[in-house]
Amino acid sequence: MPANGKKRGAAYSRLLERISRADPRLIETALQLLLSQKQLLEVIFENLQEGLVVTDPNLRVMACNPRACRWLGIPPRRRLTGESLLPLITIPEIFKFVTQTDFAKGGRVEQDFHLARFGGICLQLTSYPVIEDGAISSVVFVLRDVTDDRRAETQQHQAERIASLATLTAGVAHELKNPLNSLQIHAQLTNRMIDLVRESAATVDLDSLEASLHAILEETSRMSRIVDDFLCAVRPTNPEKSEVRLHELLTEVAGLFGRECEEKQIKLDVSCDTDIPPVLLDQHQIANALVNIIRNAVEAIETQRERLKAEGKRLKGESAQGGEDSIVITCRIEGDDALIQLADTGCGIEPEHLSKVFEPYFTTKFSGTGLGLMNVYRIVREHGGSVEIQSAPGGERRGTRVRLRLPLSQRPVRLLAEETEDSPSTPTPDVADGETESPDR
């Protein structure tokens, strides 16, 4: 006999011994009270809005209320005590749930079932074992109609999506309004110059005309970036992955900024370990993410220059650390990931802003959309990776590091004669330890 059975038997023996010595009138009163409580519990059990089934460890029915019988398809008024539960279940999905649940592991197990036979209700089934003296004494199944709850959740999610879309649309409309106004002004100026030429054959001020046309092109390009960010945010696509060599990708992306950085006297350097195998990724999406980060770095350096120039502290091209303004891109293997780091000597990110940089529409730039870093985060996450930002605000010692981790599709093979240490790479700009924001950690 199990230990709990022996203990229960001993308790019954002691109870019977005490009853035999008790006053019969007290026994009768106690029995009437017990009978009254039993009847009350039976009424409650029979009228529960939830279905309730209790079985022994072998899934033989100990109790089953009418609501549970109805939902499980068991004929009403059938005496079920002692019968196996499994043959009574007529719903295949619930049968599968019960047979595949390991009750010995303990704990609650829940699952929703959509039942067409009852008008498409959503039924939640919860099961858990009852443990006594370290062993399962019974198993409890609770069935609950959660149709209204799930419908309310769906409506709430729909309302949130609509509100999010409204916010997104309002933000894009606001961002497009400024360049549209600028386009209108410069187009009117250009048109006025043409009218003057037609009316009086006056000489055209080519410098003014060129400036207006340049402004139109700049604002058109800005609007294009806004629309691209918006489309990337609201219409994400699954990555179309292929094997890509990161050194080639990083060199190609950095090349897009080569002329601009040269004109602005910003040193742009790429250093990538040679033993990194091809990585499975969507080259176009990751390139877009890198372009976004480098663009932010260039703008951060320009912002820092403007601040220090206003204070008369340094000349163009000189970094806040006293050296050369730079953006350094490195790539190496770290664990099972390829780690891409982009470090700049720009203005850095204030601590109160660092935790918000991945939120939609959060930006500290006058012409920013607030969607760029959100799209970077989404793209990297869709590749199974993570994004981490470190920044060092305060005084002149500033700078930001953005670290992208992308899972390797294969591990590099190294010969025994090779050094186990990572290959030396170009030192990154001196960025003081600062706050770190990593949504994946």
RODO-2510 file (C-alpha; in nm, 4 decimals, decimal comma):
residues 441
     n   res          X          Y          Z
     1     m     0,0000     0,0000     0,0000
     2     p     0,1326     0,3487    -0,0828
     3     a     0,2555     0,5633     0,2051
     4     n    -0,0291     0,8120     0,1705
     5     g    -0,2798     0,5235     0,1778
     6     k    -0,1323     0,3914     0,5027
     7     k    -0,1463     0,7361     0,6626
     8     r    -0,5058     0,7833     0,5534
     9     g    -0,6015     0,4394     0,6902
    10     a    -0,4413     0,5165     1,0255
    11     a    -0,6284     0,8465     1,0431
    12     y    -0,9596     0,6694     0,9720
    13     s    -0,8874     0,4178     1,2474
    14     r    -0,8237     0,6917     1,5003
    15     l    -1,1414     0,8726     1,3906
    16     l    -1,3562     0,5591     1,4293
    17     e    -1,2110     0,5009     1,7729
    18     r    -1,3043     0,8526     1,8813
    19     i    -1,6549     0,8209     1,7305
    20     s    -1,7196     0,5008     1,9255
    21     r    -1,6612     0,6902     2,2490
    22     a    -1,8585     1,0043     2,1516
    23     d    -2,2116     1,1064     2,2539
    24     p    -2,4608     0,9737     1,9882
    25     r    -2,6420     1,3084     1,9843
    26     l    -2,3195     1,4911     1,9002
    27     i    -2,2504     1,2365     1,6277
    28     e    -2,5966     1,2904     1,4789
    29     t    -2,5509     1,6688     1,4839
    30     a    -2,2100     1,6381     1,3189
    31     l    -2,3466     1,4042     1,0514
    32     q    -2,6341     1,6414     0,9738
    33     l    -2,3857     1,9273     0,9413
    34     l    -2,1635     1,7198     0,7114
    35     l    -2,4644     1,6178     0,5023
    36     s    -2,5746     1,9803     0,4715
    37     q    -2,2246     2,0877     0,3647
    38     k    -2,2052     1,7981     0,1179
    39     q    -2,5369     1,8991    -0,0399
    40     l    -2,4234     2,2615    -0,0644
    41     l    -2,0983     2,1605    -0,2343
    42     e    -2,2884     1,9336    -0,4735
    43     v    -2,5232     2,2183    -0,5718
    44     i    -2,2271     2,4492    -0,6308
    45     f    -2,0405     2,1775    -0,8249
    46     e    -2,3424     2,0995    -1,0423
    47     n    -2,4098     2,4657    -1,1253
    48     l    -2,0592     2,5915    -1,1925
    49     q    -2,0254     2,7955    -1,5132
    50     e    -1,6911     2,6240    -1,5621
    51     g    -1,6600     2,2602    -1,6531
    52     l    -1,4789     2,0575    -1,3863
    53     v    -1,3449     1,7032    -1,4096
    54     v    -1,1450     1,5277    -1,1386
    55     t    -0,9715     1,1975    -1,2105
    56     d    -0,7361     0,9633    -1,0300
    57     p    -0,3712     0,9357    -1,1468
    58     n    -0,4820     0,6785    -1,4082
    59     l    -0,7369     0,9260    -1,5515
    60     r    -1,0390     0,7401    -1,4140
    61     v    -1,3249     0,9790    -1,3390
    62     m    -1,3826     1,0701    -0,9760
    63     a    -1,6177     1,3643    -1,0433
    64     c    -1,7542     1,5461    -1,3491
    65     n    -2,0085     1,8282    -1,3497
    66     p    -2,2809     1,8817    -1,6168
    67     r    -2,1007     2,1724    -1,7853
    68     a    -1,7937     1,9558    -1,8448
    69     c    -2,0125     1,6724    -1,9769
    70     r    -2,1760     1,9098    -2,2249
    71     w    -1,8492     2,0509    -2,3587
    72     l    -1,6811     1,7096    -2,3777
    73     g    -1,9794     1,5571    -2,5573
    74     i    -2,0691     1,3143    -2,2752
    75     p    -2,4393     1,2142    -2,2542
    76     p    -2,6150     1,3845    -1,9587
    77     r    -2,7125     1,1951    -1,6419
    78     r    -2,4630     0,9207    -1,7196
    79     r    -2,2891     0,7742    -1,4157
    80     l    -1,9203     0,8308    -1,4832
    81     t    -1,7451     0,7499    -1,1560
    82     g    -1,4733     0,4916    -1,2161
    83     e    -1,4825     0,5152    -1,5967
    84     s    -1,1720     0,6031    -1,7972
    85     l    -1,1822     0,9656    -1,9133
    86     l    -1,0151     0,9164    -2,2525
    87     p    -1,2911     0,7092    -2,4228
    88     l    -1,5443     0,9708    -2,3107
    89     i    -1,3728     1,2599    -2,4948
    90     t    -1,5265     1,3068    -2,8408
    91     i    -1,3279     1,6171    -2,9428
    92     p    -1,0012     1,5123    -3,1150
    93     e    -0,8061     1,8255    -3,0164
    94     i    -0,8901     1,7852    -2,6468
    95     f    -0,8186     1,4101    -2,6629
    96     k    -0,4729     1,4897    -2,8042
    97     f    -0,4123     1,7503    -2,5325
    98     v    -0,4967     1,5069    -2,2508
    99     t    -0,2950     1,2161    -2,3929
   100     q     0,0150     1,4268    -2,4617
   101     t     0,0266     1,6103    -2,1282
   102     d     0,2854     1,4757    -1,8839
   103     f     0,1147     1,5266    -1,5488
   104     a     0,4161     1,3861    -1,3621
   105     k     0,6025     1,7105    -1,4369
   106     g     0,3513     1,9030    -1,2269
   107     g     0,2359     2,2584    -1,2881
   108     r    -0,0537     2,4064    -1,4829
   109     v    -0,0973     2,3420    -1,8526
   110     e    -0,3381     2,5587    -2,0557
   111     q    -0,4595     2,5574    -2,4135
   112     d    -0,7418     2,7226    -2,6074
   113     f    -0,9714     2,5248    -2,8376
   114     h    -1,2143     2,6680    -3,0933
   115     l    -1,5230     2,4451    -3,1018
   116     a    -1,7421     2,4726    -3,4104
   117     r    -2,0074     2,2438    -3,2630
   118     f    -2,0980     2,5012    -2,9969
   119     g    -2,1279     2,7991    -3,2284
   120     g    -1,7547     2,8584    -3,2556
   121     i    -1,6851     2,9226    -2,8885
   122     c    -1,3294     2,9447    -2,7603
   123     l    -1,2813     2,6936    -2,4800
   124     q    -0,9841     2,7137    -2,2454
   125     l    -0,8752     2,3839    -2,0895
   126     t    -0,6524     2,3976    -1,7820
   127     s    -0,5100     2,0860    -1,6209
   128     y    -0,2946     2,0335    -1,3152
   129     p    -0,2098     1,7407    -1,0864
   130     v    -0,2851     1,7406    -0,7135
   131     i     0,0222     1,6274    -0,5197
   132     e    -0,0075     1,4555    -0,1797
   133     d     0,2954     1,3157     0,0049
   134     g     0,5090     1,3580    -0,3056
   135     a     0,2778     1,1585    -0,5332
   136     i    -0,0100     1,2461    -0,7664
   137     s    -0,3386     1,1782    -0,5872
   138     s    -0,5671     1,3237    -0,8555
   139     v    -0,5747     1,5310    -1,1735
   140     v    -0,8043     1,8333    -1,2144
   141     f    -0,9351     1,9586    -1,5497
   142     v    -1,1067     2,2989    -1,5686
   143     l    -1,2927     2,4059    -1,8852
   144     r    -1,3881     2,7707    -1,9278
   145     d    -1,5634     2,9626    -2,2062
   146     v    -1,3209     3,2452    -2,2896
   147     t    -1,4907     3,3539    -2,6129
   148     d    -1,5762     3,7021    -2,4859
   149     d    -1,2287     3,7457    -2,3358
   150     r    -1,0538     3,6510    -2,6600
   151     r    -1,2900     3,8682    -2,8650
   152     a    -1,2162     4,1638    -2,6372
   153     e    -0,8413     4,0991    -2,6701
   154     t    -0,8715     4,0866    -3,0493
   155     q    -1,0656     4,4122    -3,0535
   156     q    -0,8072     4,5712    -2,8246
   157     h    -0,5234     4,4608    -3,0531
   158     q    -0,7096     4,5953    -3,3553
   159     a    -0,7660     4,9269    -3,1796
   160     e    -0,3968     4,9453    -3,0880
   161     r    -0,2945     4,8713    -3,4472
   162     i    -0,5302     5,1406    -3,5776
   163     a    -0,3990     5,3896    -3,3208
   164     s    -0,0408     5,2981    -3,4091
   165     l    -0,1122     5,3408    -3,7792
   166     a    -0,2783     5,6755    -3,7119
   167     t     0,0260     5,7899    -3,5152
   168     l     0,2572     5,6650    -3,7883
   169     t     0,0580     5,8373    -4,0612
   170     a     0,0396     6,1630    -3,8668
   171     g     0,4141     6,1534    -3,8110
   172     v     0,4923     6,0962    -4,1773
   173     a     0,2487     6,3695    -4,2811
   174     h     0,4216     6,6077    -4,0400
   175     e     0,7670     6,5122    -4,1689
   176     l     0,6618     6,5540    -4,5323
   177     k     0,5004     6,8918    -4,4714
   178     n     0,8287     7,0757    -4,4059
   179     p     1,0116     6,9655    -4,7231
   180     l     0,6939     7,0217    -4,9263
   181     n     0,6788     7,3811    -4,8038
   182     s     1,0432     7,4267    -4,8938
   183     l     0,9864     7,2753    -5,2377
   184     q     0,6959     7,5107    -5,2965
   185     i     0,8976     7,8183    -5,1998
   186     h     1,1958     7,7333    -5,4202
   187     a     0,9731     7,6287    -5,7099
   188     q     0,7967     7,9671    -5,6852
   189     l     1,1320     8,1471    -5,6844
   190     t     1,2448     7,9542    -5,9913
   191     n     0,9166     8,0244    -6,1668
   192     r     0,9470     8,3961    -6,0851
   193     m     1,2943     8,4088    -6,2403
   194     i     1,1637     8,2451    -6,5574
   195     d     0,8751     8,4969    -6,5738
   196     l     1,1198     8,7862    -6,5394
   197     v     1,3272     8,6536    -6,8274
   198     r     1,0202     8,6154    -7,0447
   199     e     0,8875     8,9625    -6,9650
   200     s     1,2021     9,1726    -6,9870
   201     a     1,4697     8,9490    -7,1331
   202     a     1,6626     9,0139    -6,8140
   203     t     1,9765     8,8219    -6,7323
   204     v     1,9115     8,5193    -6,5111
   205     d     2,0909     8,5075    -6,1780
   206     l     2,2371     8,1609    -6,2315
   207     d     2,3685     8,1352    -5,8757
   208     s     2,0230     8,1961    -5,7290
   209     l     1,8652     7,9610    -5,9798
   210     e     2,1217     7,6923    -5,9031
   211     a     2,0677     7,7368    -5,5279
   212     s     1,6913     7,6962    -5,5690
   213     l     1,7322     7,3867    -5,7859
   214     h     1,9829     7,2421    -5,5370
   215     a     1,7359     7,3007    -5,2528
   216     i     1,4620     7,1291    -5,4534
   217     l     1,6858     6,8257    -5,5127
   218     e     1,7876     6,8112    -5,1448
   219     e     1,4290     6,8283    -5,0224
   220     t     1,3191     6,5695    -5,2794
   221     s     1,5918     6,3359    -5,1555
   222     r     1,4836     6,4007    -4,7962
   223     m     1,1223     6,3182    -4,8799
   224     s     1,2355     5,9988    -5,0495
   225     r     1,4192     5,8913    -4,7314
   226     i     1,1106     5,9679    -4,5212
   227     v     0,8899     5,7572    -4,7478
   228     d     1,1472     5,4735    -4,7496
   229     d     1,1611     5,4720    -4,3677
   230     f     0,7829     5,4784    -4,3487
   231     l     0,7418     5,1878    -4,5920
   232     c     1,0069     4,9869    -4,4107
   233     a     0,8231     5,0425    -4,0811
   234     v     0,4702     4,9585    -4,1966
   235     r     0,5504     4,6979    -4,4606
   236     p     0,8227     4,4726    -4,3181
   237     t     0,9277     4,1822    -4,5394
   238     n     1,0837     3,8473    -4,4614
   239     p     1,4599     3,8509    -4,5219
   240     e     1,5659     3,6897    -4,8515
   241     k     1,8849     3,5350    -4,7196
   242     s     2,1959     3,4306    -4,9048
   243     e     2,5565     3,3764    -4,8003
   244     v     2,7327     3,7125    -4,7800
   245     r     3,0934     3,7987    -4,6949
   246     l     3,0772     4,0722    -4,4344
   247     h     3,4065     4,2347    -4,5321
   248     e     3,2801     4,2882    -4,8872
   249     l     2,9444     4,4190    -4,7629
   250     l     3,1007     4,6600    -4,5123
   251     t     3,3493     4,7877    -4,7700
   252     e     3,0710     4,8422    -5,0233
   253     v     2,8499     5,0319    -4,7764
   254     a     3,1407     5,2441    -4,6503
   255     g     3,2209     5,3301    -5,0124
   256     l     2,8838     5,5031    -5,0417
   257     f     3,0061     5,7599    -4,7871
   258     g     3,3656     5,7850    -4,9098
   259     r     3,3366     6,1130    -5,0996
   260     e     3,1116     6,2776    -4,8402
   261     c     3,3450     6,1874    -4,5534
   262     e     3,6462     6,3096    -4,7499
   263     e     3,4808     6,6454    -4,8153
   264     k     3,3806     6,6767    -4,4491
   265     q     3,7256     6,5645    -4,3276
   266     i     3,5936     6,2570    -4,1484
   267     k     3,8194     5,9528    -4,1469
   268     l     3,6178     5,6428    -4,2452
   269     d     3,7950     5,3136    -4,1770
   270     v     3,6836     4,9496    -4,2219
   271     s     3,8673     4,6610    -4,0553
   272     c     3,7361     4,3047    -4,0727
   273     d     3,8934     3,9797    -3,9487
   274     t     3,9855     3,7484    -4,2348
   275     d     3,8581     3,4249    -4,0776
   276     i     3,4882     3,5189    -4,0715
   277     p     3,2910     3,2727    -4,2873
   278     p     3,0052     3,3859    -4,5135
   279     v     2,6965     3,4826    -4,3108
   280     l     2,3399     3,3989    -4,4125
   281     l     2,1538     3,7294    -4,4412
   282     d     1,9505     3,9602    -4,6628
   283     q     2,2243     4,1779    -4,8102
   284     h     1,9895     4,4612    -4,9082
   285     q     1,8271     4,4861    -4,5633
   286     i     2,1523     4,4710    -4,3660
   287     a     2,3080     4,7253    -4,6036
   288     n     2,0147     4,9601    -4,5363
   289     a     2,0650     4,9168    -4,1607
   290     l     2,4374     4,9963    -4,1910
   291     v     2,3692     5,3006    -4,4101
   292     n     2,1292     5,4304    -4,1456
   293     i     2,3880     5,3914    -3,8688
   294     i     2,6706     5,5532    -4,0691
   295     r     2,4408     5,8407    -4,1664
   296     n     2,3664     5,8960    -3,7958
   297     a     2,7404     5,8900    -3,7196
   298     v     2,8178     6,1544    -3,9829
   299     e     2,5394     6,3777    -3,8517
   300     a     2,6542     6,3255    -3,4906
   301     i     3,0071     6,4387    -3,5809
   302     e     2,8710     6,7483    -3,7562
   303     t     2,6522     6,8286    -3,4551
   304     q     2,9513     6,7977    -3,2230
   305     r     3,1565     7,0242    -3,4490
   306     e     2,8855     7,2914    -3,4462
   307     r     2,8660     7,2800    -3,0669
   308     l     3,2399     7,3097    -3,0161
   309     k     3,2795     7,5663    -3,2920
   310     a     3,0240     7,7829    -3,1153
   311     e     3,2394     7,7502    -2,8042
   312     g     3,5577     7,8173    -3,0064
   313     k     3,7203     7,4950    -2,8904
   314     r     3,8365     7,3260    -3,2126
   315     l     3,8597     7,3349    -3,5896
   316     k     3,6808     7,1293    -3,8540
   317     g     3,8261     6,7789    -3,8783
   318     e     3,9520     6,7711    -3,5201
   319     s     3,7705     6,5296    -3,2895
   320     a     3,6487     6,5998    -2,9390
   321     q     3,9372     6,3854    -2,8132
   322     g     4,1897     6,6118    -2,9848
   323     g     4,2558     6,3769    -3,2783
   324     e     4,0840     6,3317    -3,6128
   325     d     3,7084     6,2960    -3,6477
   326     s     3,6447     5,9375    -3,7470
   327     i     3,3999     5,6560    -3,8029
   328     v     3,5608     5,3158    -3,7491
   329     i     3,3837     4,9981    -3,8603
   330     t     3,5174     4,6656    -3,7322
   331     c     3,3970     4,3078    -3,7618
   332     r     3,5075     3,9987    -3,5722
   333     i     3,3784     3,6684    -3,4367
   334     e     3,2491     3,6664    -3,0810
   335     g     3,1069     3,3354    -2,9612
   336     d     2,8557     3,2092    -3,2165
   337     d     2,8014     3,5545    -3,3665
   338     a     2,9619     3,7920    -3,6095
   339     l     3,0031     4,1201    -3,4208
   340     i     2,9922     4,4380    -3,6307
   341     q     3,0849     4,7544    -3,4430
   342     l     3,0493     5,1097    -3,5722
   343     a     3,2175     5,3714    -3,3515
   344     d     3,2173     5,7477    -3,4060
   345     t     3,3562     6,0579    -3,2377
   346     g     3,0271     6,2440    -3,2554
   347     c     2,8126     6,4186    -2,9982
   348     g     2,6924     6,1028    -2,8238
   349     i     2,3483     6,0299    -2,6813
   350     e     2,2172     6,1718    -2,3559
   351     p     2,1296     5,9115    -2,0876
   352     e     1,7621     6,0112    -2,0816
   353     h     1,7410     5,9523    -2,4584
   354     l     1,9348     5,6260    -2,4778
   355     s     1,6468     5,4034    -2,3689
   356     k     1,4148     5,5575    -2,6302
   357     v     1,6267     5,5389    -2,9456
   358     f     1,4435     5,2323    -3,0812
   359     e     1,0970     5,3790    -3,0260
   360     p     0,9048     5,4959    -3,3357
   361     y     0,9156     5,8726    -3,3970
   362     f     1,1683     5,9402    -3,1243
   363     t     1,4346     6,1735    -3,2622
   364     t     1,6493     6,4604    -3,1385
   365     k     1,7303     6,5785    -3,4927
   366     f     1,5425     6,8637    -3,6567
   367     s     1,4999     6,6716    -3,9828
   368     g     1,4804     6,3192    -3,8389
   369     t     1,1848     6,0851    -3,8860
   370     g     1,2399     5,8788    -3,5721
   371     l     1,2000     5,5594    -3,7761
   372     g     1,5601     5,4870    -3,8754
   373     l     1,6898     5,3073    -3,5660
   374     m     1,3551     5,1360    -3,5169
   375     n     1,3994     4,9848    -3,8635
   376     v     1,7612     4,8894    -3,7834
   377     y     1,6414     4,7087    -3,4709
   378     r     1,3637     4,5286    -3,6591
   379     i     1,5897     4,4189    -3,9457
   380     v     1,8589     4,2792    -3,7156
   381     r     1,6020     4,1011    -3,4970
   382     e     1,4460     3,9404    -3,8061
   383     h     1,7922     3,7976    -3,8769
   384     g     1,8057     3,6423    -3,5288
   385     g     2,0536     3,9035    -3,4068
   386     s     2,0640     4,1876    -3,1575
   387     v     2,1498     4,5582    -3,1449
   388     e     2,3367     4,7305    -2,8635
   389     i     2,4207     5,0989    -2,8324
   390     q     2,6887     5,2410    -2,6033
   391     s     2,7355     5,6136    -2,5689
   392     a     2,9436     5,8510    -2,3627
   393     p     2,7795     6,1902    -2,3150
   394     g     2,9212     6,4695    -2,1058
   395     g     3,1836     6,7361    -2,1756
   396     e     3,4013     6,6974    -2,4833
   397     r     3,4688     6,3273    -2,4340
   398     r     3,1862     6,1904    -2,6429
   399     g     3,1143     5,9198    -2,8963
   400     t     2,8798     5,6337    -2,9756
   401     r     2,9306     5,2653    -3,0485
   402     v     2,6630     5,0619    -3,2234
   403     r     2,7151     4,6855    -3,2024
   404     l     2,5259     4,4482    -3,4315
   405     r     2,5366     4,0766    -3,3566
   406     l     2,4435     3,8394    -3,6392
   407     p     2,4401     3,4603    -3,5933
   408     l     2,7016     3,2719    -3,7932
   409     s     2,5677     3,0157    -4,0390
   410     q     2,8884     2,8150    -3,9952
   411     r     3,1825     2,8178    -3,7587
   412     p     3,5289     2,9094    -3,8920
   413     v     3,7878     2,6300    -3,9092
   414     r     4,1263     2,7197    -3,7653
   415     l     4,4466     2,5170    -3,7942
   416     l     4,6367     2,4253    -3,4777
   417     a     4,9312     2,6360    -3,5900
   418     e     4,7153     2,9463    -3,6125
   419     e     4,6875     3,1890    -3,3272
   420     t     4,3819     3,1415    -3,1124
   421     e     4,3582     3,5118    -3,0445
   422     d     4,1446     3,7342    -3,2662
   423     s     4,3352     3,9064    -3,5430
   424     p     4,4417     4,2579    -3,4469
   425     s     4,2178     4,5255    -3,5857
   426     t     4,2282     4,9006    -3,6192
   427     p     4,1700     5,0698    -3,2816
   428     t     3,8269     5,2204    -3,2433
   429     p     3,7760     5,5835    -3,1425
   430     d     3,8234     5,6475    -2,7742
   431     v     3,4693     5,6280    -2,6389
   432     a     3,4405     5,6472    -2,2641
   433     d     3,2339     5,3837    -2,0903
   434     g     2,8772     5,5057    -2,0805
   435     e     2,5203     5,3907    -2,0725
   436     t     2,4277     5,0813    -2,2699
   437     e     2,0945     5,0129    -2,4338
   438     s     2,0289     4,6573    -2,5517
   439     p     1,6627     4,5634    -2,6065
   440     d     1,7574     4,1946    -2,6348
   441     r     1,9283     4,1626    -2,2996
***
